Amino acid sequence: MLDPTFPIELVRSSYPALADGFAYLDGAAGTQTPQPVIDAVSAAYRAGIGNVGGAFPASDRSGAIVAACRAAVADLVGGHPDGVVLGPNMTTLTYRLARAIAGPGDEVVVSRLDHDANVRPWTQTGATVRWAEVDPVTGELPVAQYADLIGERTRLVAVTAASNILGTRPDVAAIAELAHRAGALMYVDGVHATPHGPVDMRALGADFYATSAYKWSGPHIGAVVADPALLETLRPDKLASSPDTVPERFETGTAAFADLAGVTAAVDHLAALVPGTGTRRERLLASMSAAEEHELALFAVLIEGLETMPHVTVYGKPARRTATAYFTVAGHTPRQVAEHLAGLGVNVWNGHNYAWELTGALGIRDSGGAVRAGLVHYNDRSDVDRLLDGVARLS
C-alpha cells in the first residue's frame, strides 16, 4: 500500500524538469536535479571561485566548498570527511584506487552481479582474478561461494551493494566478514544502492564505499569514502607538485568547485524529503528510509503489473532489491520498447547498462539486453500506470 504520509507532490515540485510531462523512469542512469542544487551551483559561480590554496577570498570560498562537500558525503554514507575522495565519477576513482591497491602477486574477487566499473578496474591490475557467480534465475549472489573464493592471497573483494539492473541487494556484510577474516579489503560499489535507502558503510563492512552524486539528485561528481588511516597506507601515482596529504593525493587536477557545492545541496535536499529534526546524518537516515518505503510500495505495483502480462519476461526475483525492473517484451527489441514508451512520454533505458557480466550470465547481452525501469523518490503512481499502460499496448 502506498504511504499517504510521504509528501510526493512537495518532493516533485522541487524538480523543474518534471514539468515537461514525461514520466522519468530512467533514474537508475541518473536522476533529475532539484532547484536547491541548481541554485547552489549557480550561487557558487556568481560569488566567484578560484583554485584552492590562494591568498584571496575566492580561493577561500572554494576551500570551504570542498570541505562542506566532504562533510555532506560523509554524512550520507556514514563515513569520515577526511576519508572522502572526490572526482569526476566513480569509474575514474575506482581505476585510480585499483592501481594503488592491487597488482601482480595479489588476488582479487569480483562478481558477475556488478556494474563493469567495479569489475574491469580490478581485472586489469595484473592481480589473479576470482569470480563470484550469480544465480541467473533469482538474480541472487550466494554468499557461501565466497568461502572458497577468498584466501590468504586475497587482497580485495569488490562487490555491489545493489545491482544496477536487477536491483539485487546481496548480503554485503556477510561477504565482508569473510573478507576481513582473511585480511582482505572490501570495495563496495554503492552507486545504485545509495539513492534508494539509508546507507551505513560501517555496518556493510565496506573499507571503501563508492557513490555517484548524479544518481541521487546531485551533479556529475563521484566519491569514494574510506577510513583516512587506510588511505594513508596507499600511494597512488600523482604529480610531484600536487598535495601528498589524504585525501587530496587521490584527487587529480582542479576540482569542479561549483558542482561540489551542488553535491552538498543534494545531500541537504535528501535530508529534508520528510520533516525531521536532529543532525543531518540522523535526518538522512529517517528521510531515506521514508523514500525507500515510498519507492518499494510503488515498485510492488510496477512489478506485479509487469509479471502478470504474458508477453513480458521479468529478470530476477531477488529477496531484497531496489525498485528497479529489467524486462523484455515478446516480439519487440528492447530499443523498440524504449522508443515506443518515449513516444508515450515515458523515459526508460534499454541495453546492457554496463552490467556486462550479468547480462552475459542472463544470456541476453548479445541480443540487446533488456528494458530497465527504475523508480526514485520523485516518481509517483501516475508514472507507474503510464509505463504499464504503454507496455500493455505492445501485446
Secondary structure, DSSP 4 states (H G I P E B T S, - for coil): ---TTS-HHHHHHT-GGGGG--EE-BGGG-----HHHHHHHHHHHHH----TT-SSHHHHHHHHHHHHHHHHHHHHHT--GGGEEEES-HHHHHHHHHHHH--TT-EEEEETTS-GGGTHHHHTSSSEEEEEPP-TTT----STTHHHH--TTEEEEEEESS-TTT-B---HHHHHHHHHHTT-EEEEE-TTTGGGS---HHHHT-SEEEEEGGGTTS-S-EEEEE-HHHHHT------TTS--STTGGG--S---HHHHHHHHHHHHHHHTSS---S-HHHHHHHHHHHHHHHHHHHHHHHHHHHHT-TTEEE----SSB-SEEEEEETTB-HHHHHHHHHHTTEE-EEE-TT-HHHHHHTT-TTTT-EEEEE--TT--HHHHHHHHHHHHTT-
